[in-house]
Amino acid sequence: LCQEIYFTYQNGEKIEDGDMLSYTLSDTVTEYQLYYKMETDKTSNRDVKFESSVPDKVVVDNLGKVIFFEETDVVITVRAQDGSGKTDSITLVPKRGGNGTVEI
């Protein structure tokens, strides 16, 4: 079963609490790609499910692409589907202008 699941930077490094990701949110850029890693112990089921805390304003597909329909804070959760109950969550706080950061 899944031993641990967590969000990562694009390079595969684990995102720790308090880390920040950089991205730009604008009238033309309304998507953000999330990455994750699942550490398992002899499981063939590596399926995950992503969930948005505000699915009417921000959706996330089964590959971790987040689409903002409204500029709002959102908690995205990734959940292992192997029965282990392992999850990880990340809070995205979009900001326009300036350095355009996502706060975790």
C-alpha positions as CSV (number, residue, x, y, z in Angstrom):
1,L,0.0,0.0,0.0
2,C,0.9,3.7,-0.2
3,Q,3.4,4.6,2.5
4,E,3.4,8.4,1.8
5,I,2.0,10.8,-0.8
6,Y,3.1,14.4,-1.1
7,F,3.3,17.4,-3.4
8,T,6.6,18.1,-5.1
9,Y,8.3,20.8,-7.1
10,Q,8.6,20.1,-10.8
11,N,12.1,18.7,-10.2
12,G,10.7,16.1,-7.8
13,E,11.8,17.7,-4.5
14,K,9.3,17.5,-1.7
15,I,7.3,20.7,-0.9
16,E,7.7,21.3,2.8
17,D,5.2,23.4,4.9
18,G,6.1,27.1,4.5
19,D,7.7,26.7,1.1
20,M,6.5,28.9,-1.8
21,L,5.9,28.2,-5.4
22,S,6.1,30.9,-8.1
23,Y,3.6,31.3,-10.9
24,T,1.8,34.1,-12.7
25,L,-2.0,34.4,-12.7
26,S,-3.4,36.8,-15.3
27,D,-6.3,37.2,-17.6
28,T,-4.6,34.8,-20.0
29,V,-2.9,32.4,-17.6
30,T,-5.5,30.7,-15.4
31,E,-3.9,27.3,-15.0
32,Y,-1.2,25.8,-12.7
33,Q,0.3,22.3,-12.8
34,L,0.8,20.5,-9.5
35,Y,3.2,17.5,-9.1
36,Y,3.2,14.8,-6.5
37,K,5.1,11.6,-5.5
38,M,3.6,8.4,-4.1
39,E,5.9,6.1,-2.1
40,T,4.5,2.6,-2.0
41,D,5.2,-0.9,-0.7
42,K,4.4,-3.5,-3.3
43,T,1.2,-2.0,-4.7
44,S,0.1,-2.1,-8.3
45,N,-2.7,0.6,-7.7
46,R,-1.0,3.9,-8.1
47,D,-4.2,5.8,-8.9
48,V,-4.8,9.1,-7.1
49,K,-7.7,11.5,-6.9
50,F,-7.4,15.3,-6.7
51,E,-10.0,17.4,-4.9
52,S,-10.6,21.1,-4.8
53,S,-12.1,22.8,-1.7
54,V,-14.1,25.1,-4.0
55,P,-14.9,23.1,-7.1
56,D,-17.3,25.7,-8.4
57,K,-14.4,28.2,-8.6
58,V,-11.3,26.1,-9.0
59,V,-11.1,22.6,-10.6
60,V,-8.3,20.1,-10.7
61,D,-8.1,17.3,-13.2
62,N,-6.8,13.8,-12.6
63,L,-3.3,14.8,-13.7
64,G,-3.0,17.7,-11.2
65,K,-3.7,20.6,-13.5
66,V,-5.5,23.3,-11.5
67,I,-7.8,25.6,-13.5
68,F,-8.9,28.9,-11.8
69,F,-12.3,30.2,-12.9
70,E,-12.2,32.8,-10.1
71,E,-9.3,34.3,-8.3
72,T,-9.7,32.7,-4.8
73,D,-7.8,30.7,-2.2
74,V,-8.1,26.9,-2.6
75,V,-7.0,23.8,-0.9
76,I,-6.1,21.0,-3.3
77,T,-5.9,17.5,-1.8
78,V,-4.3,14.4,-3.5
79,R,-5.6,11.1,-2.2
80,A,-4.2,7.6,-2.8
81,Q,-6.9,5.3,-4.2
82,D,-5.4,2.0,-2.9
83,G,-7.3,1.9,0.4
84,S,-4.3,3.2,2.5
85,G,-6.1,6.5,3.2
86,K,-2.9,8.5,2.6
87,T,-3.4,12.1,1.5
88,D,-1.6,15.4,1.2
89,S,-3.0,18.9,0.8
90,I,-1.7,22.2,-0.4
91,T,-3.2,25.7,-0.2
92,L,-2.9,27.9,-3.2
93,V,-3.3,31.6,-2.8
94,P,-3.2,33.3,-6.2
95,K,-1.8,36.8,-6.5
96,R,-1.8,39.1,-9.5
97,G,1.1,41.3,-10.3
98,G,4.2,41.6,-8.2
99,N,6.0,38.3,-7.9
100,G,2.9,36.1,-8.5
101,T,3.4,33.6,-5.8
102,V,1.4,30.6,-4.6
103,E,1.6,30.3,-0.9
104,I,1.6,26.9,0.8
